[in-house]
Amino acid sequence: MIRAAAVLFVVVFGFVLGASAEDFKAPEAKGRVYFKNLKNGAGVPATFTVEFAGHGGEGGHGGDGHR
């Protein structure tokens, strides 16, 4: 019974979420943010530091010292 209710919930919620996602319009971007030390298809070790960079947008250093 619980399994059937869970499946029904997922099916109904999926249709509602899908319908609302179709109407979604992303705001126009004024800049770009990218990974500074990664390229498409790059192999990475199990642990590594990700460096972010940005250009042309508003804002500053939102989290100095955070990685």
C-alpha positions as CSV (number, residue, x, y, z in Angstrom):
1,M,0.0,0.0,0.0
2,I,2.7,2.5,0.9
3,R,4.7,1.5,-2.2
4,A,1.7,2.1,-4.4
5,A,1.1,5.5,-2.7
6,A,4.7,6.5,-3.2
7,V,4.6,5.5,-6.9
8,L,1.4,7.5,-7.4
9,F,2.9,10.5,-5.7
10,V,6.0,10.4,-7.9
11,V,3.9,10.1,-11.1
12,V,1.6,13.0,-10.2
13,F,4.4,15.2,-8.9
14,G,6.4,14.5,-12.0
15,F,3.6,15.7,-14.3
16,V,3.1,18.9,-12.2
17,L,6.8,19.7,-12.1
18,G,7.1,19.0,-15.8
19,A,4.3,21.3,-16.7
20,S,5.7,24.2,-14.5
21,A,9.2,23.7,-15.9
22,E,7.9,24.2,-19.5
23,D,6.9,27.8,-18.6
24,F,10.2,28.6,-16.9
25,K,12.3,31.4,-18.5
26,A,15.8,31.9,-17.1
27,P,16.8,35.5,-16.4
28,E,19.1,37.1,-18.9
29,A,22.7,36.7,-17.7
30,K,25.0,39.8,-17.5
31,G,28.2,37.9,-17.1
32,R,29.6,34.4,-16.9
33,V,31.0,32.1,-14.2
34,Y,33.2,29.2,-15.1
35,F,35.7,26.6,-13.8
36,K,39.1,28.2,-13.9
37,N,41.1,24.9,-13.7
38,L,38.9,22.4,-15.5
39,K,38.3,21.8,-19.2
40,N,35.7,19.6,-20.9
41,G,36.7,16.0,-20.8
42,A,39.5,16.5,-18.2
43,G,40.4,13.7,-15.9
44,V,40.6,14.6,-12.3
45,P,41.9,12.8,-9.1
46,A,39.5,11.6,-6.4
47,T,40.2,14.9,-4.4
48,F,41.1,18.2,-6.0
49,T,40.5,21.9,-5.6
50,V,37.9,23.5,-8.0
51,E,38.7,27.1,-8.9
52,F,35.9,29.3,-10.1
53,A,36.2,32.5,-12.0
54,G,33.8,35.1,-13.3
55,H,33.7,37.9,-15.8
56,G,31.3,40.8,-16.6
57,G,28.8,40.4,-13.8
58,E,27.9,42.1,-10.6
59,G,29.2,41.1,-7.2
60,G,32.5,40.6,-5.5
61,H,34.1,38.1,-3.4
62,G,31.2,36.4,-1.7
63,G,33.1,33.8,0.3
64,D,36.8,34.6,0.6
65,G,38.6,31.6,2.0
66,H,35.9,29.1,1.1
67,R,36.7,26.2,-1.2
